[in-house]
Amino acid sequence: MSNTLGIYIHIPFCASKCGYCDFNSCAGRDKLMPKYHNALLKHIRESAPQLEQYYTDTVYFGGGTPSYYGARRICDIFSALKSAALIYTTAEVTVEVNPDSVRRRELLLLRSEGVNRLSIGAQSANDDILKLIGRRHSWTQVVQAVRSARSAGFENLSLDLIYGLPSQTREDWAETLNRAIDLGPEHLSCYGLKLEPGTPMYAAYTGSPILPDDDEQADMYLYTCETLERFGYRQYEISNFARPGFRSRHNLKYWLLREYMGFGAGAHSCAGGVRYSYIKGLQQYISGIQNDETILDSCEEIGLLDRAAEYIMLGMRTTRGISAKEYYSIYRSDFAPLESVLEEFRFKGWAVLENERWHFTPAGFLLSNLLIGMLLDKQGEYKLSGNPWVQGTELLSRAGEQELPAGDEVFYKRRLSAVPDGGAG
């Protein structure tokens, strides 16, 4: 047995919902915590036969707000995992925390039980912006959370930050980024705001002039890449930067097509050639576990073509990128058609080839949805022309609504109408 596994535990409870959040989380349902906790523990114990087929090297408690759920409950779940799964003593064990719900005594408990990494939801150093987006904490509380974590023995800290927020200027973002760097975290996740339908901020700010436009947000992103590189944080994924040796090992599992299992309402898994998820509703999840009813929301086998598409989509999100050798090992097909597109990306300054691996530049990451869509279009048309056993299958993906820079529309149209290259590999 040599396969390794990542385990994700979903904690959906929050003190309140942020204005931008569309995650499977809820506020004001604390009375369900004990029942949810018992259901989660039962789910883990009953999954021991599946978990024992792997060595687990990462565990991630996400949400929601795990720190609001409480350190004692987190430790109970981790103890159940230790009994049900084969967890390395060197495993990366991460818990997401919010500055307003983290306490030093609870951090000491988490650290003593083997949690060794914290992801702190900081978002902004501007207290007015924090209030505007519905955060419950101040920047002072972020600073205190970092200090408490250090004093509790945590040597691996990550801060989550958001740029492109309402009324945020480039100077505001630069201040946030530099104050975050001053705190000395080992890892930084910097996400551009995306307004999701159904969230309060979507209704309030769609089309609003106080929201930074695409050019302003792009400028913030490029500033982020340049600044963090200068301070020793290497970019390894579109939104993630780390000091050497501190990349998120758990999140890398998603991007590098490794296996993982999720537990909790709405959690997703990908293991044994199958992708599946659980129902999102708390009551349905709890009753399903208690009454031994199905809790599956979706389940599908992962075909070879799906895997190859995921390899492109996820691999090109990282600075590790993709290679012809790996692509052939997954898909058993010629990489040349994709390479012809990547060569044109390189000409535009959107991609580079280093050590036989292709990856995007920061400018390419800004267009990643569109560029990855073009690669999938090329893969799809080549599949249809060169692989007779899948004739008639629809193309996997299309470019989204994102637009190319002015003057590049002709390039885009030419690539989509190009004649497929080569034959089956």
Buried (B, 14 or more C-beta within 10 A) or exposed (E): EEEBBBBBBBBBBBBBBBBBBBBBBBBEBEEBBEBBBBBBBBBBEEBEEBBEBBBBBBBBBBBBBBBBBBBEBBBBBBBBBBEBBBBEEEBBBBBBBBBBBBBBEBBBBBBEBBBBBBBBBBBBBBBEBBEBBBBBBBBEBBBBBBEBBBEBEBEBBBBBBBBBBBBBEBEBBBBBBEBBBEBEBBBBBBBBBEBEEEBBBBEBBEEEEEBBEEEBBBBBBBBBBEBBEEBEBBBBBBBBBBBEEBBBBBBBBBBEBBBBBBBBBBBBBBBBEEBBBBBBBBEBBBBBBEEEEEBEBEEEEBEEBEEBBBBBBBBBBBBBBBBBEBBBEBBEBBBEBBBBBBEBBBEBEBBBBEEEBBBBBBBBBBBBBBBBBBBBBBBBBBBBBBBEEEEEEEBBBEBEEEEBEEEBEEBBEEBBEBEBBBEEB
